[in-house]
Amino acid sequence: MRRTRTWLAAAIVALPCIAPAAMTPVSMAADTVKIGFVGTFSGPAAAIGNDMRDGFNLGLEHAGKNVAAGVKANFKGQVVGEEYTAWPGQLDFSAELTKARTAKPDAIFAFYPGAAGAQFLTQYAQSGLKGQIPLYTAFMIDALSLPKIGDLALGIATAGHWAIDLPNAANEKFVSGFRAAYKRDPSFYAAQGYDAANFINSAVTGVKGNLADKEGLRGAMEKADYASVRGSYRYGNNHFPIQNFYLQETVKKADGSFEIKTVATILKDHQDRYHDKCPMK
């Protein structure tokens, strides 16, 4: 189904611009080793924007506006409204949800990480919008939040560069090992941490332990020569990953627990939209 009118919602939050989840490009000194590991903060939102077609935007500033920009970068339809709220202080979204209902969008995109996300999903359902207007999100639903939000996550689309069910040997080893050790599913934060350790190890191995060889470390990192849980990827000219993004949804398992499943590959070998603005000097 093609969405034709979308409403965007986000909260207002100030976040530093740092790797690995940098929000804007930065120039690097020649003697530093700095490689973006996850990608731009707006990457999953850009993937969601590719799947949506028109709507209303709700979320956070500065992170929220960056995420909304990611949605709009690949969005093919009409944004009929945008609201940016204070985070983490504001937990009442009744006014924003009323505006969204009045705008009559075909879809809503919302970005509220943490406790605010649980509150937003609760009020979205209580307002009667769930089941009427599809909700798309980024950084709101994961293995950490699922035990708390449960059924509220059902039917809501999200996206990411990693998924628990990606069919590659490194991911299967990581997921099974994590479940055995912690008796729960890993979140994408855990996946990123696991990848980061292997990524750094590949670079250290590449220079035979000579950490003073920064040029060698940089060159080894640029190769991304390790088995990533996200599957094969490569680095662009600005040292941010060129990677796939996946549409995901929450499913309820037979035992009553919840799991995030991959629906489709939304973006293949996606490169961030800032890459041509970063000279890496």
C-alpha positions in Angstrom: 0.0 0.0 0.0 1.4 3.4 -0.9 1.2 6.0 1.8 0.3 9.5 0.5 0.2 11.7 3.6 2.5 11.4 6.6 2.8 13.2 10.0 6.2 13.4 11.8 6.7 13.6 15.6 9.8 13.9 17.6 11.1 15.2 21.0 13.7 18.0 21.6 17.1 16.8 22.9 20.6 18.0 22.5 23.1 15.3 21.6 26.9 15.6 20.9 28.1 14.9 17.4 30.5 12.0 17.9 31.3 8.7 16.2 30.0 6.1 15.9 26.5 7.5 15.6 27.5 10.9 14.3 24.7 13.1 13.1 26.7 15.4 10.8 30.0 15.1 8.9 33.2 16.3 10.5 36.7 16.9 9.3 39.3 14.7 10.9 42.9 15.6 11.7 45.4 13.5 9.7 47.0 11.9 12.8 43.7 10.7 14.3 42.0 7.4 13.8 38.2 7.9 13.7 35.9 5.6 11.8 32.1 5.7 12.0 30.9 2.3 13.0 27.2 2.4 13.0 26.4 5.1 10.5 24.6 8.4 10.7 21.9 8.8 13.4 19.3 9.3 10.7 20.1 6.1 8.8 17.2 3.9 10.1 14.9 6.9 9.6 16.0 7.2 6.0 15.2 3.5 5.5 11.7 4.1 7.0 11.2 7.1 4.8 11.9 4.9 1.8 9.1 2.5 2.9 6.6 5.3 3.6 4.9 7.5 1.0 3.2 10.5 2.6 2.5 11.5 6.3 3.0 13.4 9.7 6.3 13.7 11.7 6.6 13.7 15.5 10.0 13.7 17.4 13.1 15.2 19.2 15.5 18.2 18.3 18.4 18.2 17.6 18.4 14.5 17.2 14.7 14.5 16.3 15.1 17.0 13.5 18.1 15.0 12.2 16.0 11.8 12.3 13.1 13.6 10.6 15.4 14.8 7.9 16.4 11.2 7.4 12.8 10.3 6.9 12.2 13.1 4.4 15.4 12.3 2.5 13.9 9.2 0.9 10.3 10.1 1.4 8.2 10.2 -1.8 5.0 11.7 -0.4 3.7 14.8 1.3 4.5 15.7 5.0 1.3 17.2 6.2 2.6 18.2 9.7 5.6 18.1 12.1 5.8 18.5 15.9 8.9 18.6 18.1 8.5 18.2 21.8 10.7 18.6 24.9 12.6 15.5 26.0 12.8 13.9 28.4 10.4 16.2 30.4 7.3 16.0 28.3 5.4 12.7 28.6 2.0 13.9 27.7 1.5 13.7 23.9 -2.3 14.2 23.8 -2.0 17.6 22.0 0.4 16.3 19.4 -1.8 13.2 18.8 -4.8 15.4 18.4 -3.0 17.5 15.8 -2.0 14.3 14.0 -5.6 13.0 13.9 -6.8 16.4 12.6 -4.2 16.3 9.8 -5.7 13.0 8.6 -2.3 11.5 7.5 -1.9 8.1 5.9 0.9 7.4 8.3 2.7 8.8 11.4 6.5 8.7 12.1 7.6 9.1 15.7 11.0 9.2 17.3 10.9 8.9 21.1 13.7 6.8 22.6 13.6 5.5 26.2 10.7 6.0 28.6 9.2 8.6 26.4 8.8 6.0 23.7 6.8 3.7 26.0 4.5 6.7 27.0 4.0 7.7 23.4 3.1 4.1 22.3 0.7 3.8 25.2 -1.1 7.1 24.4 -1.1 6.3 20.7 -3.1 3.2 21.4 -5.3 4.9 24.0 -6.1 7.7 21.5 -7.6 5.1 19.2 -5.1 5.9 16.4 -3.5 2.5 16.6 -5.3 0.4 14.0 -6.5 3.5 12.2 -3.2 5.3 11.2 0.0 3.2 10.7 2.9 4.2 13.0 6.5 4.1 11.8 9.4 4.5 14.3 13.2 4.5 14.8 15.1 3.7 18.0 11.9 3.1 20.0 11.4 -0.6 19.8 14.2 -3.1 20.6 15.0 -6.1 22.7 15.4 -3.8 25.8 12.0 -2.1 25.5 10.0 -5.0 24.3 9.5 -6.7 27.7 8.0 -3.4 29.0 5.9 -2.3 26.0 4.7 -5.8 24.9 1.6 -5.7 22.8 2.0 -2.0 22.2 4.8 -2.8 19.7 2.6 -5.1 17.6 1.8 -3.7 14.1 4.4 -0.9 14.3 7.2 -0.7 11.7 10.8 0.1 12.6 14.1 -0.2 10.8 17.8 -0.9 11.5 21.1 -2.0 10.0 21.1 -5.2 12.1 18.4 -7.7 13.0 18.4 -10.7 15.3 17.4 -13.0 12.5 19.9 -12.0 9.9 21.1 -15.3 8.3 24.9 -15.2 8.6 27.2 -17.3 10.7 28.6 -14.4 12.7 25.2 -13.3 13.8 23.9 -16.8 14.5 26.9 -17.4 16.8 26.5 -14.0 18.5 22.7 -14.4 19.1 23.0 -18.0 20.4 25.9 -17.1 22.7 24.1 -14.0 24.0 20.9 -16.0 24.7 22.9 -18.7 26.5 24.8 -16.2 28.7 22.0 -13.7 29.5 18.7 -15.7 29.0 17.3 -12.9 26.8 17.6 -11.6 23.3 20.3 -9.1 22.4 19.5 -5.5 21.4 21.2 -3.8 18.6 23.3 -2.0 21.1 24.7 -5.4 22.2 25.2 -6.3 18.5 27.1 -3.0 17.9 29.3 -3.7 20.9 30.1 -7.2 19.8 30.9 -5.9 16.3 33.0 -3.1 17.6 35.3 -5.5 19.6 35.8 -7.7 16.5 36.3 -4.6 14.3 39.0 -3.2 16.6 40.7 -6.6 16.9 40.9 -6.8 13.1 42.7 -3.5 12.9 45.1 -4.3 15.7 45.8 -7.7 14.1 46.3 -5.8 10.8 49.2 -3.8 12.2 50.5 -6.7 14.2 49.8 -4.9 17.5 51.7 -1.7 16.6 49.2 0.9 17.9 51.6 3.7 17.1 51.0 3.0 13.4 47.9 5.2 13.0 48.0 5.2 9.2 48.2 1.4 9.3 45.3 1.2 11.8 43.2 3.5 9.6 43.9 1.5 6.6 43.1 -1.8 8.4 39.8 -0.3 9.6 38.9 0.9 6.2 38.9 -2.7 5.0 36.3 -3.8 7.5 38.0 -7.2 7.3 36.1 -9.2 10.0 32.9 -11.2 10.3 30.2 -8.6 11.1 26.9 -9.6 12.7 25.2 -7.3 10.2 26.8 -9.2 7.3 29.2 -7.8 4.8 29.6 -4.0 4.5 32.2 -1.5 3.4 33.3 2.0 4.2 32.6 5.1 2.1 34.9 8.1 1.5 33.8 9.7 4.8 34.5 6.5 6.9 30.8 5.8 7.4 29.4 2.4 6.6 27.8 1.5 3.3 25.3 -1.1 4.5 21.8 -2.5 4.3 18.8 -1.4 6.3 15.9 -3.7 7.1 12.2 -3.1 7.7 11.3 -4.9 11.0 8.2 -5.7 13.0 7.4 -7.2 16.4 5.8 -10.6 16.5 4.3 -12.4 19.5 5.7 -15.9 20.0 3.8 -19.0 21.2 5.2 -18.6 24.7 3.8 -15.1 25.0 7.2 -13.4 24.6 8.0 -10.9 21.8 10.6 -10.8 19.1 11.6 -8.4 16.3 11.5 -10.0 12.9 12.9 -8.9 9.5 10.2 -8.1 7.0 12.3 -6.9 4.0 15.5 -5.2 3.0 14.5 -1.5 2.5 17.9 -0.1 1.5 20.7 -2.1 0.0 24.3 -0.8 0.2 23.0 2.5 1.5 25.5 5.4 1.8 24.7 8.4 4.0 23.6 11.6 2.4 26.5 13.6 3.9 29.4 11.6 2.4 30.2 14.2 -0.3 30.5 16.9 2.3 33.2 15.3 4.4 36.7 15.7 3.0 38.4 13.6 5.8 41.3 16.0 6.0 
